[in-house]
Amino acid sequence: MSARSPIAAYLDRLERELRMKRVPRRRLLAEAEDHLRSSAEELAETVPPEEAAQIAVERFGAAAVVARRFAQAVASRTARRSFGWASLALILYGAATVVFAATAAPQFDDFPQGAPTALAGQVAFAVLAITAIRALRWRREPVLPEDRLRLIANGSVIASAALFSGLLLEAAVALTRPAGVLPWSEAPLVLVLFTISAVAAGMASVVAVAASARSATLAAVPGGESEPDLTLSVDFAELFPSLRRVGEITFARPRRLVALVAALAFCATTANQWFGTDVAEHASIVLPGLVLGVGEVAAIVAGYALFGRSLGIRPVTR
């Protein structure tokens, strides 16, 4: 019984590596086989066929390395796609909110400031703003570094999940309110925009989960590359070289940055509640305004505690 050719044995190893990394195999295997056989045919003009096949395999690279590189490329495309879907969902939600605010009757001025989508929109905007710095920094690279790939995938998952959950909760609130409280039948454009936003957020969630799963699989397999510095200031400085110093000052101490953002959010929220109110009515809204301000602060601090490490802005305790 004749021994298997080096090319056939190599393709078997490559298939096993690809299966372990959970990436599509058919196309890469076909391309690899075509390349290996073409290379072996060229080499066979000067050396025996068996030796030519072995040289072609050695030149192509170790199966584990080739499979990992391909898995990284596939995960990079998926992560970029998930970021795009999440950004689209946020834009559509913002458009729906603006249209509603511009067309709704005065009695609906409190929507959606107090609705579930308000918090979801804030979370998605903040997370995507952070994720955009990394995504834009590596936009020209066909393959993302594995650590940045994981952070972009995490950001897409958090943002899309927040939007999708918020829109579902808002739909539940709207459906359970008494008839006429929110005139959806009188605002078909708003209803269509919110529906499209929900569909986009759902698609973003599916793609983001796939990106996160691919990056997690890569991280679980030995042999990956690791970036020693995941601070946001590094990517910010590479994206905006002229603002390098600003990025270092802004992101070097994330806890101070979060405290500053929380303080500004508290002031903005309470001022928004008090602005334009008559003096006679001012006392009655002081406490609700303070409560909303404290709620904003609590949400920001909780978001940093929950998602800071997943987004690469909260230092890991060693």
C-alpha positions as CSV (number, residue, x, y, z in Angstrom):
1,M,0.0,0.0,0.0
2,S,1.6,3.3,-1.1
3,A,2.2,6.1,1.4
4,R,0.0,9.1,1.2
5,S,1.5,12.1,-0.6
6,P,2.8,15.0,1.5
7,I,0.2,17.3,0.0
8,A,-2.7,15.0,1.0
9,A,-1.3,14.6,4.5
10,Y,-0.8,18.3,4.9
11,L,-4.4,19.0,3.8
12,D,-5.7,16.6,6.4
13,R,-3.7,18.5,9.1
14,L,-5.0,21.8,7.8
15,E,-8.6,20.6,7.9
16,R,-8.2,19.5,11.5
17,E,-6.7,22.8,12.5
18,L,-9.5,24.7,10.7
19,R,-12.2,22.6,12.4
20,M,-10.6,23.2,15.8
21,K,-10.7,27.0,15.2
22,R,-14.3,26.8,13.9
23,V,-13.9,28.6,10.6
24,P,-15.1,27.8,7.1
25,R,-12.9,25.1,5.6
26,R,-14.0,24.3,2.0
27,R,-12.8,27.4,0.3
28,L,-9.4,27.6,2.0
29,L,-8.8,23.9,1.5
30,A,-9.5,24.2,-2.2
31,E,-7.3,27.2,-2.6
32,A,-4.5,25.6,-0.5
33,E,-4.7,22.4,-2.6
34,D,-4.6,24.3,-5.9
35,H,-1.6,26.4,-4.7
36,L,0.3,23.4,-3.4
37,R,-0.2,21.3,-6.5
38,S,0.8,24.1,-8.8
39,S,3.9,24.8,-6.8
40,A,4.8,21.1,-6.8
41,E,4.4,20.9,-10.5
42,E,6.8,23.7,-11.1
43,L,9.3,22.2,-8.7
44,A,9.0,18.8,-10.3
45,E,10.8,20.1,-13.3
46,T,14.1,20.0,-11.3
47,V,13.5,17.5,-8.5
48,P,11.6,14.2,-8.1
49,P,7.8,14.6,-7.7
50,E,7.7,13.3,-4.1
51,E,10.5,15.8,-3.1
52,A,8.7,18.6,-5.0
53,A,5.5,18.0,-3.1
54,Q,7.4,18.1,0.3
55,I,9.2,21.3,-0.6
56,A,5.9,22.9,-1.7
57,V,4.3,21.9,1.7
58,E,7.2,23.3,3.7
59,R,7.1,26.6,1.8
60,F,3.4,27.0,2.3
61,G,3.8,27.0,6.1
62,A,2.8,25.0,9.1
63,A,-0.9,24.0,9.1
64,A,-1.5,25.5,12.5
65,V,-0.1,28.8,11.5
66,V,-2.0,29.0,8.2
67,A,-5.3,28.0,9.9
68,R,-4.9,30.5,12.6
69,R,-4.1,33.3,10.2
70,F,-7.2,32.4,8.1
71,A,-9.3,32.2,11.3
72,Q,-8.1,35.6,12.3
73,A,-8.9,37.1,8.9
74,V,-12.5,35.6,9.0
75,A,-13.0,36.9,12.6
76,S,-11.7,40.4,11.5
77,R,-14.2,40.6,8.7
78,T,-17.0,39.5,11.1
79,A,-16.0,42.0,13.8
80,R,-15.9,44.9,11.2
81,R,-19.3,43.8,9.9
82,S,-20.8,43.7,13.4
83,F,-19.5,47.2,14.2
84,G,-21.1,48.4,11.0
85,W,-24.4,46.9,11.9
86,A,-24.4,48.3,15.4
87,S,-23.5,51.8,14.1
88,L,-26.3,51.6,11.6
89,A,-28.8,50.5,14.3
90,L,-27.8,53.5,16.5
91,I,-28.1,55.9,13.6
92,L,-31.6,54.6,12.8
93,Y,-32.6,54.8,16.4
94,G,-31.3,58.4,16.6
95,A,-33.3,59.3,13.5
96,A,-36.5,57.8,15.0
97,T,-36.0,59.7,18.2
98,V,-35.4,63.0,16.4
99,V,-38.5,62.5,14.2
100,F,-40.6,61.7,17.1
101,A,-39.4,64.7,19.1
102,A,-40.1,66.9,16.1
103,T,-43.6,65.6,15.3
104,A,-45.1,64.5,18.6
105,A,-47.7,66.5,20.4
106,P,-46.6,68.5,23.5
107,Q,-48.1,65.9,25.9
108,F,-45.5,63.4,24.7
109,D,-42.4,65.6,25.4
110,D,-41.2,63.2,28.0
111,F,-40.7,60.5,25.4
112,P,-38.2,58.9,25.0
113,Q,-36.2,60.7,27.7
114,G,-37.7,58.4,30.3
115,A,-38.1,55.4,28.1
116,P,-35.9,52.2,28.1
117,T,-34.4,53.2,24.8
118,A,-32.9,56.4,26.3
119,L,-30.6,54.5,28.5
120,A,-29.9,52.0,25.7
121,G,-29.1,54.7,23.3
122,Q,-26.6,56.3,25.8
123,V,-24.9,53.0,26.4
124,A,-24.7,52.2,22.7
125,F,-23.3,55.6,21.8
126,A,-20.6,55.6,24.5
127,V,-19.5,52.0,23.7
128,L,-19.5,52.6,19.9
129,A,-17.5,55.8,20.3
130,I,-14.8,53.9,22.2
131,T,-15.0,51.0,19.7
132,A,-14.8,53.3,16.8
133,I,-11.4,54.5,17.8
134,R,-10.0,51.0,17.6
135,A,-11.9,50.1,14.4
136,L,-10.8,53.3,12.6
137,R,-7.3,52.9,13.8
138,W,-7.0,49.4,12.2
139,R,-9.3,50.1,9.2
140,R,-6.5,49.8,6.6
141,E,-5.2,46.4,8.0
142,P,-6.8,43.3,6.3
143,V,-6.3,41.4,9.6
144,L,-6.9,42.9,13.0
145,P,-4.5,42.1,15.9
146,E,-6.2,39.4,18.0
147,D,-6.5,41.6,21.1
148,R,-8.0,44.5,19.2
149,L,-10.3,42.1,17.4
150,R,-11.6,40.9,20.7
151,L,-12.2,44.4,21.9
152,I,-14.1,45.5,18.8
153,A,-16.2,42.3,18.9
154,N,-17.0,43.0,22.6
155,G,-18.0,46.6,21.9
156,S,-20.3,45.5,19.1
157,V,-21.9,42.9,21.3
158,I,-22.6,45.3,24.2
159,A,-23.9,48.1,21.9
160,S,-26.2,46.0,19.8
161,A,-27.5,44.1,22.8
162,A,-28.2,47.3,24.6
163,L,-30.1,48.7,21.6
164,F,-32.0,45.6,20.9
165,S,-33.0,45.1,24.5
166,G,-34.0,48.8,24.9
167,L,-36.2,48.7,21.8
168,L,-37.9,45.5,22.9
169,L,-38.6,47.0,26.3
170,E,-39.9,50.2,24.7
171,A,-42.2,48.1,22.5
172,A,-43.5,46.3,25.6
173,V,-44.1,49.7,27.3
174,A,-45.9,51.1,24.3
175,L,-48.1,48.1,23.9
176,T,-49.2,48.1,27.6
177,R,-50.0,51.8,27.8
178,P,-53.6,52.9,27.5
179,A,-54.9,53.7,24.1
180,G,-54.0,57.2,23.0
181,V,-51.1,57.7,25.4
182,L,-48.7,57.2,22.5
183,P,-50.4,57.8,19.1
184,W,-48.4,55.2,17.1
185,S,-51.2,55.1,14.5
186,E,-50.8,58.8,13.9
187,A,-47.1,58.6,13.5
188,P,-46.4,55.8,11.0
189,L,-43.0,57.2,10.0
190,V,-41.8,57.0,13.6
191,L,-43.2,53.5,13.9
192,V,-41.4,52.4,10.8
193,L,-38.1,53.9,11.9
194,F,-38.3,52.2,15.3
195,T,-39.1,48.9,13.6
196,I,-36.2,49.2,11.2
197,S,-34.0,50.2,14.2
198,A,-35.1,47.0,16.0
199,V,-34.4,44.8,13.0
200,A,-30.9,46.4,12.5
201,A,-30.2,46.0,16.2
202,G,-31.2,42.3,16.0
203,M,-29.0,41.7,13.0
204,A,-26.1,43.5,14.7
205,S,-26.6,41.3,17.8
206,V,-26.4,38.1,15.7
207,V,-23.3,39.2,13.8
208,A,-21.7,40.6,17.0
209,V,-22.2,37.3,18.8
210,A,-20.6,35.5,15.9
211,A,-17.6,37.9,16.0
212,S,-17.3,37.4,19.7
213,A,-17.4,33.6,19.4
214,R,-14.7,33.6,16.7
215,S,-12.4,35.9,18.8
216,A,-13.0,33.7,21.9
217,T,-12.1,30.6,19.9
218,L,-8.9,32.2,18.7
219,A,-8.0,33.3,22.3
220,A,-8.6,29.7,23.6
221,V,-6.3,28.1,21.1
222,P,-2.5,28.4,22.0
223,G,-0.2,30.2,19.8
224,G,-1.9,33.6,19.6
225,E,-0.3,37.0,19.4
226,S,-0.7,39.3,22.5
227,E,-0.5,43.0,22.6
228,P,1.1,44.1,25.9
229,D,-0.6,47.5,25.9
230,L,-4.4,47.7,25.4
231,T,-4.9,51.2,26.6
232,L,-7.2,53.3,24.5
233,S,-4.6,56.1,24.4
234,V,-2.4,54.0,22.1
235,D,-5.0,53.6,19.4
236,F,-6.1,57.2,19.8
237,A,-2.6,58.4,19.4
238,E,-2.1,56.3,16.2
239,L,-5.5,57.5,14.8
240,F,-4.9,61.2,15.7
241,P,-1.1,61.7,15.9
242,S,-1.5,65.5,16.4
243,L,-3.7,64.8,19.5
244,R,-1.4,62.3,21.0
245,R,-0.8,64.3,24.2
246,V,-4.6,64.9,24.6
247,G,-5.2,61.2,24.3
248,E,-2.6,60.4,26.9
249,I,-4.1,62.9,29.3
250,T,-7.6,61.8,28.7
251,F,-7.3,58.0,28.8
252,A,-4.2,57.5,31.0
253,R,-6.4,57.6,34.1
254,P,-9.8,56.1,33.2
255,R,-11.3,56.4,36.7
256,R,-10.8,60.2,36.6
257,L,-12.3,60.3,33.1
258,V,-15.3,58.4,34.3
259,A,-15.7,60.6,37.3
260,L,-15.6,63.7,35.1
261,V,-18.1,62.3,32.7
262,A,-20.4,61.3,35.6
263,A,-20.2,64.8,37.0
264,L,-21.0,66.4,33.7
265,A,-23.9,64.0,33.2
266,F,-25.3,64.8,36.6
267,C,-25.1,68.6,35.9
268,A,-26.7,68.2,32.5
269,T,-29.5,66.0,33.7
270,T,-30.5,68.1,36.6
271,A,-30.2,71.3,34.6
272,N,-32.4,69.8,31.9
273,Q,-35.1,69.1,34.5
274,W,-34.9,72.5,36.1
275,F,-34.4,74.7,33.0
276,G,-37.4,76.8,32.0
277,T,-39.4,76.0,35.2
278,D,-41.2,78.8,37.1
279,V,-39.9,79.7,40.5
280,A,-43.2,78.6,42.1
281,E,-42.8,75.1,40.6
282,H,-39.0,74.9,41.1
283,A,-39.2,73.4,44.5
284,S,-41.4,70.5,43.4
285,I,-38.9,69.3,40.8
286,V,-35.7,69.7,42.8
287,L,-35.9,66.2,44.2
288,P,-36.9,64.5,40.9
289,G,-34.1,66.3,39.1
290,L,-31.5,65.2,41.7
291,V,-32.8,61.6,41.5
292,L,-32.4,61.5,37.8
293,G,-28.9,63.0,38.1
294,V,-27.9,60.4,40.6
295,G,-29.4,57.8,38.4
296,E,-27.2,58.9,35.5
297,V,-24.1,58.8,37.7
298,A,-25.0,55.3,38.9
299,A,-25.5,54.1,35.3
300,I,-22.1,55.5,34.2
301,V,-20.2,54.0,37.1
302,A,-22.0,50.7,36.7
303,G,-21.3,50.7,33.0
304,Y,-17.6,51.3,33.7
305,A,-17.5,48.5,36.3
306,L,-19.3,46.0,34.1
307,F,-17.9,46.7,30.7
308,G,-14.6,48.6,31.3
309,R,-12.4,45.5,31.0
310,S,-14.4,44.1,28.0
311,L,-13.8,47.4,26.2
312,G,-10.1,47.7,27.2
313,I,-10.5,50.9,29.2
314,R,-10.5,49.5,32.7
315,P,-7.0,48.2,33.8
316,V,-6.7,44.5,34.7
317,T,-5.5,43.9,38.2
318,R,-2.4,41.8,38.1
